[in-house]
C-alpha cells in the first residue's frame, strides 16, 4: 500500500481562486525531481505574492501570444 504525502507549501493560499494555473505552471517550471527542498520563489507576504503572480501572468500570456503555435500571432503583433 502506497501512502500519499502532501507537502506543506509555505506560500499556499486559501483565498486565491484565480491563479491556480499560474501556481501550477510555476511549480512545474521549478520542480527538480526531488522533495528535499522545493522552492518556487513565492513570497509568503500577500502584497509581494500578488505582484509576483501579476508578473508571472504577464510572462505566461506573452509566451502564449507570441508562440509560433499561435495562429493569431500576426494579429496580436
Secondary structure, DSSP 8 states (H G I E B T S, - for coil): ---------TT--SS--S-HHHHHHHHHHH--S-SSS------SSHHHHHHHHHHHHHHHHHHHHT-TT-TTHHHH-
